[in-house]
Amino acid sequence: MPQLSPLFWMFSTLMIVFLLVSMMMVFYMNGINFNSIDGSKVYFMNWCW
């Protein structure tokens, strides 16, 4: 086992957060492009989260 586990966990958590934010942004943009009502719903869901 390598001794860089804290750095690995920090990097993995940063990557997971970045992927989640990018997925939410893509979903938000797709909702606005497809339907303005769905886009507003996604916008409120993002604020609730």
N, CA, C and O atoms as a Tinker XYZ file with bonds, in Angstrom:
   196  protein
     1  N      0.841000   -1.204000    0.000000    73     2
     2  CA     0.000000    0.000000    0.000000    64     1     3
     3  C      0.873000    1.249000    0.000000    63     2     4     5
     4  O      1.785000    1.344000    0.821000    81     3
     5  N      0.632000    2.195000   -0.875000    73     3     6
     6  CA     1.422000    3.435000   -0.867000    64     5     7
     7  C      1.074000    4.307000    0.332000    63     6     8     9
     8  O     -0.010000    4.192000    0.904000    81     7
     9  N      1.998000    5.173000    0.702000    73     7    10
    10  CA     1.813000    6.032000    1.866000    64     9    11
    11  C      1.167000    7.370000    1.510000    63    10    12    13
    12  O      1.191000    8.295000    2.323000    81    11
    13  N      0.587000    7.493000    0.308000    73    11    14
    14  CA    -0.025000    8.745000   -0.128000    64    13    15
    15  C     -1.547000    8.671000   -0.041000    63    14    16    17
    16  O     -2.247000    9.287000   -0.845000    81    15
    17  N     -2.057000    7.923000    0.930000    73    15    18
    18  CA    -3.510000    7.773000    1.018000    64    17    19
    19  C     -4.232000    9.095000    1.304000    63    18    20    21
    20  O     -5.267000    9.336000    0.682000    81    19
    21  N     -3.752000    9.975000    2.212000    73    19    22
    22  CA    -4.482000   11.246000    2.408000    64    21    23
    23  C     -4.516000   12.085000    1.140000    63    22    24    25
    24  O     -5.551000   12.666000    0.812000    81    23
    25  N     -3.396000   12.155000    0.422000    73    23    26
    26  CA    -3.375000   12.911000   -0.828000    64    25    27
    27  C     -4.301000   12.266000   -1.856000    63    26    28    29
    28  O     -4.996000   12.965000   -2.594000    81    27
    29  N     -4.312000   10.942000   -1.904000    73    27    30
    30  CA    -5.193000   10.245000   -2.848000    64    29    31
    31  C     -6.658000   10.522000   -2.531000    63    30    32    33
    32  O     -7.450000   10.774000   -3.439000    81    31
    33  N     -7.029000   10.478000   -1.239000    73    31    34
    34  CA    -8.420000   10.743000   -0.866000    64    33    35
    35  C     -8.787000   12.190000   -1.167000    63    34    36    37
    36  O     -9.901000   12.459000   -1.616000    81    35
    37  N     -7.867000   13.132000   -0.926000    73    35    38
    38  CA    -8.146000   14.534000   -1.238000    64    37    39
    39  C     -8.366000   14.704000   -2.735000    63    38    40    41
    40  O     -9.312000   15.370000   -3.157000    81    39
    41  N     -7.495000   14.102000   -3.536000    73    39    42
    42  CA    -7.625000   14.201000   -4.993000    64    41    43
    43  C     -8.920000   13.552000   -5.472000    63    42    44    45
    44  O     -9.601000   14.100000   -6.338000    81    43
    45  N     -9.264000   12.391000   -4.917000    73    43    46
    46  CA   -10.490000   11.698000   -5.341000    64    45    47
    47  C    -11.726000   12.507000   -4.967000    63    46    48    49
    48  O    -12.664000   12.600000   -5.759000    81    47
    49  N    -11.741000   13.094000   -3.770000    73    47    50
    50  CA   -12.903000   13.891000   -3.380000    64    49    51
    51  C    -13.021000   15.131000   -4.259000    63    50    52    53
    52  O    -14.129000   15.513000   -4.636000    81    51
    53  N    -11.892000   15.768000   -4.592000    73    51    54
    54  CA   -11.938000   16.937000   -5.470000    64    53    55
    55  C    -12.464000   16.549000   -6.849000    63    54    56    57
    56  O    -13.256000   17.284000   -7.439000    81    55
    57  N    -12.031000   15.402000   -7.365000    73    55    58
    58  CA   -12.496000   14.966000   -8.678000    64    57    59
    59  C    -13.993000   14.652000   -8.642000    63    58    60    61
    60  O    -14.715000   14.982000   -9.583000    81    59
    61  N    -14.465000   14.015000   -7.559000    73    59    62
    62  CA   -15.891000   13.685000   -7.456000    64    61    63
    63  C    -16.720000   14.959000   -7.390000    63    62    64    65
    64  O    -17.763000   15.052000   -8.037000    81    63
    65  N    -16.264000   15.950000   -6.610000    73    63    66
    66  CA   -17.001000   17.219000   -6.512000    64    65    67
    67  C    -17.013000   17.914000   -7.866000    63    66    68    69
    68  O    -18.039000   18.455000   -8.278000    81    67
    69  N    -15.867000   17.905000   -8.569000    73    67    70
    70  CA   -15.804000   18.548000   -9.881000    64    69    71
    71  C    -16.748000   17.867000  -10.868000    63    70    72    73
    72  O    -17.431000   18.540000  -11.640000    81    71
    73  N    -16.790000   16.526000  -10.845000    73    71    74
    74  CA   -17.680000   15.802000  -11.753000    64    73    75
    75  C    -19.144000   16.096000  -11.426000    63    74    76    77
    76  O    -19.957000   16.277000  -12.332000    81    75
    77  N    -19.482000   16.145000  -10.134000    73    75    78
    78  CA   -20.864000   16.438000   -9.755000    64    77    79
    79  C    -21.263000   17.835000  -10.199000    63    78    80    81
    80  O    -22.361000   18.033000  -10.721000    81    79
    81  N    -20.377000   18.806000   -9.996000    73    79    82
    82  CA   -20.699000   20.182000  -10.397000    64    81    83
    83  C    -20.848000   20.269000  -11.911000    63    82    84    85
    84  O    -21.756000   20.936000  -12.406000    81    83
    85  N    -19.962000   19.600000  -12.652000    73    83    86
    86  CA   -20.047000   19.655000  -14.114000    64    85    87
    87  C    -21.331000   18.974000  -14.601000    63    86    88    89
    88  O    -21.973000   19.465000  -15.530000    81    87
    89  N    -21.711000   17.849000  -13.984000    73    87    90
    90  CA   -22.941000   17.172000  -14.377000    64    89    91
    91  C    -24.154000   18.049000  -14.083000    63    90    92    93
    92  O    -25.078000   18.116000  -14.893000    81    91
    93  N    -24.161000   18.726000  -12.923000    73    91    94
    94  CA   -25.279000   19.604000  -12.590000    64    93    95
    95  C    -25.353000   20.771000  -13.567000    63    94    96    97
    96  O    -26.447000   21.175000  -13.959000    81    95
    97  N    -24.208000   21.319000  -13.965000    73    95    98
    98  CA   -24.211000   22.430000  -14.914000    64    97    99
    99  C    -24.725000   21.964000  -16.276000    63    98   100   101
   100  O    -25.512000   22.668000  -16.909000    81    99
   101  N    -24.290000   20.784000  -16.736000    73    99   102
   102  CA   -24.755000   20.263000  -18.028000    64   101   103
   103  C    -26.258000   20.004000  -17.973000    63   102   104   105
   104  O    -26.979000   20.333000  -18.914000    81   103
   105  N    -26.734000   19.416000  -16.877000    73   103   106
   106  CA   -28.168000   19.148000  -16.735000    64   105   107
   107  C    -28.949000   20.454000  -16.703000    63   106   108   109
   108  O    -30.030000   20.541000  -17.285000    81   107
   109  N    -28.417000   21.471000  -16.030000    73   107   110
   110  CA   -29.090000   22.777000  -15.945000    64   109   111
   111  C    -29.155000   23.431000  -17.316000    63   110   112   113
   112  O    -30.191000   23.982000  -17.689000    81   111
   113  N    -28.055000   23.376000  -18.077000    73   111   114
   114  CA   -28.048000   23.973000  -19.408000    64   113   115
   115  C    -28.985000   23.211000  -20.343000    63   114   116   117
   116  O    -29.688000   23.832000  -21.141000    81   115
   117  N    -29.009000   21.879000  -20.261000    73   115   118
   118  CA   -29.909000   21.094000  -21.108000    64   117   119
   119  C    -31.363000   21.408000  -20.770000    63   118   120   121
   120  O    -32.197000   21.499000  -21.672000    81   119
   121  N    -31.683000   21.575000  -19.479000    73   119   122
   122  CA   -33.051000   21.905000  -19.091000    64   121   123
   123  C    -33.461000   23.252000  -19.664000    63   122   124   125
   124  O    -34.596000   23.417000  -20.112000    81   123
   125  N    -32.544000   24.222000  -19.653000    73   123   126
   126  CA   -32.875000   25.555000  -20.195000    64   125   127
   127  C    -33.042000   25.453000  -21.709000    63   126   128   129
   128  O    -33.922000   26.101000  -22.277000    81   127
   129  N    -32.211000   24.651000  -22.367000    73   127   130
   130  CA   -32.308000   24.534000  -23.819000    64   129   131
   131  C    -33.589000   23.803000  -24.217000    63   130   132   133
   132  O    -34.221000   24.174000  -25.206000    81   131
   133  N    -33.988000   22.767000  -23.465000    73   131   134
   134  CA   -35.156000   21.983000  -23.836000    64   133   135
   135  C    -36.446000   22.706000  -23.452000    63   134   136   137
   136  O    -37.341000   22.870000  -24.282000    81   135
   137  N    -36.539000   23.143000  -22.182000    73   135   138
   138  CA   -37.788000   23.762000  -21.718000    64   137   139
   139  C    -37.460000   24.730000  -20.593000    63   138   140   141
   140  O    -36.749000   24.377000  -19.652000    81   139
   141  N    -37.977000   25.951000  -20.688000    73   139   142
   142  CA   -37.667000   26.956000  -19.674000    64   141   143
   143  C    -38.260000   26.565000  -18.323000    63   142   144   145
   144  O    -37.664000   26.858000  -17.286000    81   143
   145  N    -39.433000   25.905000  -18.313000    73   143   146
   146  CA   -40.047000   25.504000  -17.044000    64   145   147
   147  C    -39.173000   24.451000  -16.366000    63   146   148   149
   148  O    -38.919000   24.536000  -15.165000    81   147
   149  N    -38.708000   23.452000  -17.136000    73   147   150
   150  CA   -37.819000   22.444000  -16.563000    64   149   151
   151  C    -36.525000   23.088000  -16.087000    63   150   152   153
   152  O    -35.983000   22.687000  -15.057000    81   151
   153  N    -36.020000   24.077000  -16.814000    73   151   154
   154  CA   -34.789000   24.745000  -16.404000    64   153   155
   155  C    -34.974000   25.439000  -15.068000    63   154   156   157
   156  O    -34.084000   25.390000  -14.220000    81   155
   157  N    -36.126000   26.091000  -14.864000    73   155   158
   158  CA   -36.364000   26.761000  -13.588000    64   157   159
   159  C    -36.493000   25.731000  -12.470000    63   158   160   161
   160  O    -36.038000   25.974000  -11.352000    81   159
   161  N    -37.113000   24.572000  -12.759000    73   159   162
   162  CA   -37.216000   23.530000  -11.736000    64   161   163
   163  C    -35.825000   23.047000  -11.341000    63   162   164   165
   164  O    -35.541000   22.891000  -10.153000    81   163
   165  N    -34.948000   22.807000  -12.327000    73   163   166
   166  CA   -33.585000   22.367000  -12.025000    64   165   167
   167  C    -32.855000   23.455000  -11.245000    63   166   168   169
   168  O    -32.073000   23.155000  -10.342000    81   167
   169  N    -33.105000   24.714000  -11.589000    73   167   170
   170  CA   -32.465000   25.825000  -10.882000    64   169   171
   171  C    -32.870000   25.818000   -9.409000    63   170   172   173
   172  O    -32.018000   25.981000   -8.535000    81   171
   173  N    -34.156000   25.631000   -9.126000    73   171   174
   174  CA   -34.595000   25.585000   -7.729000    64   173   175
   175  C    -34.053000   24.341000   -7.032000    63   174   176   177
   176  O    -33.695000   24.402000   -5.856000    81   175
   177  N    -33.988000   23.215000   -7.740000    73   175   178
   178  CA   -33.441000   22.006000   -7.135000    64   177   179
   179  C    -31.980000   22.208000   -6.767000    63   178   180   181
   180  O    -31.545000   21.757000   -5.707000    81   179
   181  N    -31.206000   22.885000   -7.633000    73   179   182
   182  CA   -29.804000   23.142000   -7.317000    64   181   183
   183  C    -29.686000   24.026000   -6.085000    63   182   184   185
   184  O    -28.808000   23.804000   -5.251000    81   183
   185  N    -30.554000   25.026000   -5.955000    73   183   186
   186  CA   -30.493000   25.887000   -4.766000    64   185   187
   187  C    -30.878000   25.109000   -3.521000    63   186   188   189
   188  O    -30.310000   25.340000   -2.454000    81   187
   189  N    -31.844000   24.179000   -3.633000    73   187   190
   190  CA   -32.216000   23.373000   -2.463000    64   189   191
   191  C    -31.067000   22.456000   -2.062000    63   190   192   193
   192  O    -30.792000   22.284000   -0.875000    81   191
   193  N    -30.404000   21.877000   -3.036000    73   191   194
   194  CA   -29.274000   21.005000   -2.711000    64   193   195
   195  C    -28.135000   21.816000   -2.137000    63   194   196
   196  O    -27.090000   21.261000   -1.800000    81   195
